[in-house]
Amino acid sequence: MPSYAYFQKQFVPLPEAKIGVMTHALHYGIAAFEGIRGNWNSDHKQMYIFRLKEHYERLHNSCQVLKINLPYTVDELCQITVKLVEKCGFQEDIYIRPLAYKSSEALGVRLHDLECDFLVFAFPWGPYLPDKVSCGVSSWRCPKEVPRAKLTGLYINNALAKTEAVENGFDEAIMLTADGYVADGSGENIFLVTDGKLVTPASYNSILMGITRDTVIKLAKNELGIETIEKSIERAELYAADECFLTGTAANVTPVAEIDRRQIGNGEIGEITKKLQQLYSNVIRGNNSKYLDWCTPVYTK
């Protein structure tokens, strides 16, 4: 089944959505992006896009940082995305990638005096990580001053960290802040379970305020009665945790079996992690009526 993109204000086959080699965003990382999941419910025969509005609200905020004037409102972006997913017609889990970028074919480091554009495409994408992962603490650290935005140029350290981890035999990296506290995975937020409570890095620890992170915090409180402690986490606390898991749009809720070749718990998915994973899976597929307002249904043909 072919995939499509919304590109230069029209829907086109994905291979036809191409930019010029002088496009400013390509050279300087002047772009903002989101990752959005569409989750196929085989019982309902329907696709559900998870927390679509919140993703586009964050994209608008990211664009403010880079002086990108998006030509669409949040509601218009949601409508475009629903139409795109309908046109693609996939009946499996998908990944949706919106990108707002400086589209002028011009060189020179700056944000001003440049045209802006928006594109979005979708494609089938299954699990991003294995069922449980091994992580290594990376030598690459998060920048000290990180705007709370998903900006393409900010992800170079994350890419360096991910490749370093894989080349050292791990599935994923854990990045530290400039001050040596735990921050994020290369593309995920991180949670520990300690004494029956969730512990996660605070907003001031150079982290992205993840939408999946927010979802898990709310589900833990509302459904399991578990509070989340947001604080600075020292590296040694990783090794002493009862459980550990990663969260992200691509990764969903993924258990961590070991960190720096130290086993976490019994090396399997922990009790609380398992409950949160099951809750999250039901919610994103539209199987929990309490949270249907988080799910945008798309009727694919």
PyMOL commands that set and color helices and strands:
alter all, ss='L'
color gray80, all
select helices_A, chain A and resi 14-16+24-28+52-65+74-88+152-167+211-224+235-240+271-284+289-294
alter helices_A, ss='H'
color red, helices_A
select strands_A, chain A and resi 4-7+10-13+31-33+36-41+46-50+94-102+116-124+133-137+172-176+182-185+189-194+197-201+228-231+243-248+252-259+262-263+295-298
alter strands_A, ss='S'
color yellow, strands_A
deselect
rebuild
show_as cartoon
